[in-house]
Amino acid sequence: MPFKKSHVPPELLEKNRPQQQRAVQTYEGILKAACELLIELGVERISTNLIAERAGITVPALYRYFKNKYAVLYALGARLMDRQNQILVEWHETYFDPSEPEKLFAEVEGLVRQTYEVTREQPASLAVLSAMRAIPILQEVRLQSHKRMTQWLLSQWQAYYKVDEDESRIALQSRLSMEVAMTAVEMAIEDDETSAEMAIEEAAKIIVLYWRDMIKSLEYIGQ
């Protein structure tokens, strides 16, 4: 579920989406270089000059694709958020049975684990997530992504349960449950003293308790 470009400030959007193999290689080389520099230097010290130098291209060549370093960071963040969001959508479509919500609850740990794995696999994922939290213009993009997925999840409940009177509360509960999952994922990757398996298990327990209480308060209306 790609992030809607309409919610992204123009200065963050890529200028050209590469089509030919050589252009794709250049584009991916820019992102790879940015990942390496994020890890080595941190978000404040990297620049388009450094990214271009590391990628082995000229700065004007970089500007064919990105307007500034924040656009490069956004491309990395959007890629990660899209993968995380797709995990949620595919998981929900696979396990959601509105007449038997316990089937979904039994698989929540798998959702958190898959999110952890796809996040860990992306190069410089923690540095990218840190940039998305620290830089104001990227904070809004991250916020909009979370809001969008909250609305998507809410729409799944609304299709089968009467939530009109409690829509704000259900939306907040859905958002909080996703934040719990993401906090556990980031903690499992970032903190060497935290057992990743334990973080995943405990986050799943919290979400299941929360969702079970939420579903009990709703009237099943079928479809």
N, C-alpha and C positions, 0 to 999 in steps of 0.2 A: 504494500500500500504506500506508494510514493507520496512524499509530502507535497501538499498543494502549493504550487509556485505563487499563487495569488497572495499568500500570506507572507511571502519573503520580500524584504526590502530590495529594490532594484540593484543597489550596489553590491548585493551578495550573489546575484545570479550570474552564472557563467555566461560569457559572451557568445561562445560557439560550442555546440555539442559535436565532438569529433565523430566522423563517420568512417573515413578511410583508416586503414590499419596504421599507417605512419602517424596520423594525427592522434589516434587512440593511444598509441605508445607514448607520444609526447605528453598527452593529458595524464595518463597513468603515472608517468615518470615525475610529473609535477607533484601529484598527490603523494607518491612514495617519498620524494625528497622532503616534502612538508612533514610527513610522519617522522622521518629520521631527525629532522631539526627540532621538532616539538619535543622529542624525547631528550635530545642533547642539550638544547638551549632554553626550552620553555617558550610559552606563547608570546611573552613580551619582547623577547630578543630576536625572534625570527623576522625576516623581511622578504619582500618579493625578490630583492637582489640575491639574498642568500639562497632562497628556494631555487631561483633560476640557475645560480652557480652550481648547486648540488645536483640539479637535474641535467646539467650539461647543455643548457640552452641559453639564449639571450633573454634579457628582460622583456624586450618587445615581443618575443615569441611567447612568453608567459602571458603577456597582456592580451594576446589573441584569444585567450580562454577565460582569464580572470581579471577583474578590475583592480583588485588589491589582495592583500594577504588574508583578509577576513572572508573574502569570497572563496579562497582555497580552503580555509578552515570550515566554512559552511558546507562545501562539497563533501568534506570528510565527515562532518557531523550528520548531514542529511543521509549519506550512505549508511551510516551506522543506525540512525533512527529508523530508516526504511526497513532495514533487516530486522530490527527488534519488533517493529510494528507488524511486519509480515508473520513473524513467529506467533504473535498473539492471534492474528486473524486465522491462520491455518489451524492452530490449536483449538480455537473456539469452534470452528467449522467441523473439526473432526470429532470433538467430544461432547458438544452441547446437545443435550436432550432436555427440552424444557419441562417435560413431564416427569423426568427423573434427574434433577439437578445434582444428586450425589455422584452421578457418573462423571460430571465435570469436576466436582470437588476432588475426586480421587486422582485426578490428573494435574492438579495445580502444581505439584512439585515438579512435574515434567516441564511445565511451562517456564517456571523460574530457572530450571536447569538449562533448558534450550536457550533462554535469553542470556544466561551467563556464558554459555559456550560460544554463541555467535558474537557476543561482545568481546570476549577474551581473544577470539581468533582474529579480530580486526587489528591491524597494526596501529600502535600508539592509541589504543582505545581510551585508556585513562586520561592521556594528555588531551585527546579530543573532547572527552566529556568535561574535563576541567575547563577547557576553553569555552565550551558551550555554557557553562555556569558562570564564568568569570567576566566575559565580555558582554556588555549591555546589549549590543545589537544582536548577538547570538543567543543571549538569554531569552529574548522574545521568540526567536525561532523555536527553541527548545520548548518553551511554554506552549506555543501554538500546536506543536506536535502532540504534546501530552493532552491538550484540550481536545484536539481532533480525535484521538484514540478514545478518550473518555466518552465523547459523543457517539462514536461508533459502538462502543460497548453498551452504552445506554440504549441505543436503538435496538440492540439484540434483546435486551430485557423487555423493552416496550412492545416488541412483536408478539410476546407470549404472556406478559404479565401486566396487570393494571398498575401503572406507576404514576399516572397523571398527578394525583394529589401529593405524591412524594418525590416528584421528579428532581427537585434540587437536592434533596437528601441522597437519593440513589446516585445521582451524578457525582456528588462529593464522595460517596463511598467507593464508587468505581475508580475515581481519580486517586483516592488515598491508597487503594489496594495496588494500583500500578506503581505508585511512588514507593510503597513498601518493597515491591519486587525489585525495582531499580536500585534502591538503597542497598539491598542485600547483594545484588549483583556487583555493584561498585565496591562494596566492602570486601567481598570475596576475592576480587581481583587486586585491590589496592593494599589491603592489610595482610601482610605475611603471617601475622600472628592469629588470624582468623581462619578457621577451617571453612573452606569453600562449601563442602558438603553440609556442614552444620548450618551455615548461613542460609543455604538454599532450603534446607528442611524447616528451619524456624520461620523463614519468611512465608513458606507455603502454609504452615500451621496458622499463622496470623490471618492470611488471606482467606483460608477456608472457614475459619471461625467467623470472620467478617461477612463473607458472602452467604454463609448458611443462615446467619441471623437476618441478613437483608432479604433473602428469598422467602423466609418464613413470614415476613411482614407483608408480602405481596400476594395478590390474588391471581391465580393461574387462570388465564382466559382462553388458552389454546390459540389456534390461528385458523 
